[in-house]
Amino acid sequence: MPSFECQTCGATFELPQATLDKYPGWVPKFCREHSRKKTGAKTVTRKKRPSLPKSAPREENLTLSEVLEKYTEGPDSGIFTDGSASPNPGPGGWGMVWVEDGEIKDEQYGHESGKTTNNRMELSALLNAYQTLPEDAAVPVFTDSRLCVDTITKWASGWESRGWSRQGKPLKNLDLVKPLFALYKAHPHCPLKWIEAHSGYRWNEYADSLATIWMRPVK
């Protein structure tokens, strides 16, 4: 489902495509909780959510060597990126790994100790990935953030044509989105693609491990 970032709390939320299709051109700005507060809508009692199955995707926080030992599936060429904040907002990290035929060509990671968001870290990972690519590169760039993919491949062009605003209001994270979009356009043979998170894809898991290095104690 399409993902969006709440302009109040920074949390990422999803809406079914069928819901968006009912309101062409509408870009949700707030998660369910903050949307109710802003519109004054009555609070609706929520049904208790069913417990997630034990096999549901989760953050494992594996070391790089543990990832390589445990996972073998997924694409073996491309640049794989990931980023997260814990809590969100809160401290965060990002990581990227460039792989060709299963061999690591380059890897980078970074950390912000102040208050950042999942989306900023995902964008930071992508920005560093595209900055690493030479002008004549032809390699896919993967992220497990649908919001980032939609931001760069669907929405950024329109925002740019309107002076980087949406409905006359400034956009969030433009310090990352603008240079990332420029680099994306400058690399026409490096498509930005979505990859499912925590599904056993080796190099996506590896990028996640790079992004969470800051969370693990130094041995």
N, C-alpha and C positions, 0 to 999 in steps of 0.2 A: 504493500500500500504506500502511496505517497507520504513523505515525511515532512514535517515543518518544525520550526523552532519558535517557542512561545516568547513573545517580546517582553513579557513580564518576568518570568522566572528562568528563561533560557533552556528549559527542558524540551526535548524532542518528542513530538507526538505524531500520530498517524491518523489519517482519515481515509475511508474507502473511496476508491475512484468513482463509484456510483454516486456518492454524496457530492463530490466536486462537480460531477457532470450536470447536476441539477442547477448549479449556479456558475455558468461560464464566466471566466475571468476573475472569480473570487479566489483570493489567496488568504487562507486562515492565518491570523496573527497571534491567537492566544490558545493555550491548552484549555481543556474542558473546565478546569477549576477556575482559572482566571477569566475565562469568557463569561461565566455566570456572574462573577463579581462585577465585571464592567457593564454587563447588560441589565443587571438587577433582576435576572431571572430567579425564580424560586429554586431552592435547593431540592433536588430529587433524591429520594432515598435509593441508594445503589444496592443492587443485589450483590451478595457476597460472591467474590470471584472464586472460581474453582481452583484448587491447588494445581500448580504446574506439575506435569509428570516429571519423574526423576531424570528422564532423558532430555529435558528441555535445554536449549542452549544456555550456557552460563560462562562467566568469567573464570578461567582456571588459574590465571597468573603463573603460567609455566615459564621456566627459564628457556633460553634459546636452545640449549642442548636437549632439554626435555621435549621441546616441540619437534625437533628433528628426529628424535627417537620415536615419538608417538605417532606422528602424522606423515603420510606419504601421498595422499590424494590431491587432486586439484591441478590447475594449470601450473606448468613448470617454467614458463617464461613470462616476463612482464615486470612492472613495478607494482608492488603491493604496499598499501598505506593503511594506517590506522591511527586513531587518536581517541582519548577519553579524559574525563575529569572525574575525580572521586573525592567528595561528592560533586554533584553537578548543580550549581557552579561550585568550584573549589580548585585545589591543585590539580594539575593534569600533565599529560605527556603525549608525545606523538612519535611515530616511527615509520620508516619506509625501507624497503629492501628491493633491490633491482636484481632479477634473476634471469639467466639465460640457460635454457636446457638443464635446469636444476642446479646450476652453479651460481653462487652469489658473486655479482659484479660490483655491487656497492650497497652499503647500508648506513643509515643515519637515524638518529633519534634526538629528542629534546624534551625539556621539562620546564613547566612554569609553576613556581611555588605559590604564586598569589591566586586570586580568584579568576578562573577561566571557565570555559564550558566545553562540553563534548564537541559541539559544532566547531568552535575555534580550533580545537586540537585536530579534528579531522581536516579542516581547511589548511592548517599549518603543515600537516603531513603531505597533502597534495601540492602545496606551494613549493615545498622543498623538493618534491619529486620532479616537478616540471622544471625547476631551476637546475636540476642535475642533468637533464636531457640535453644533448647537443641539438643544434637546429635541424639536422638531417635525420634525427632519430625516427625509428618506426617501431614502436613498442606500445602495447596497451598499458594503461595505468588503471589499477583496480582500487576501489574503496568499498567498504561495506556500509557506507552512509548514502542512502537514497536521497536524503536532503541535499548533500553536496553535489551529487550527480545532477539532480534537477536544477539546482542553483546555477551551475556552470553551463549545462547543456540546453536548458529550457528557458530560464528566466533572465539570466545576466544580459543577454543581448537586448531585450526590451528595456531593462533598467538602464543600460548604457545609453540607449537612444532617447531616454527621458531624463538624462542628466543624473543618473544614478539615484533615482527616487522612486517611490512607489506610492501612488495616490497623493503626490505632493509631500510625502514624509520621507525623512532620511532612512536609509537602510542600515541594518546592523552588520558589523564585521566587514565593512567596505575596505578597511586596510588590508584585508586578506583576499576578499573576493575580487577586487579590481586587478591586482597584479596576477592573481591566479587565472582569471579570465583572459588577460592579455597573453599569458604564456600558453594557455590552452589553444588560443587562436593561432599562435605562432608555431605550433606543433601539430599540423593537420593530420599527420600520420601516427599520432599518439592518442587514440581515442580514450575517453574516460568511461570506465565500465563499472557497474555494480557487481559485487560478489557477496554472497550470503555469509554473514558472520557466524563464527563458532560452529561450522558445519564440517570440520575436519579437513579443510583445505590447508595444506602445509604452509604455504607462504603467506596466506592471510593470518594464520595463527602466529607465524613468525613475526609479522609486522605488529600484531597485537602484543607480543612479548617485548618487542623493542619499545613500544609505547608505554609499557608498564614497568620498565626497568627501575624507574625511580621509586616504585612502590616496594621493591624487594630489598632487604638488607644487604649491605656489602659484605661479602665473605672474605 
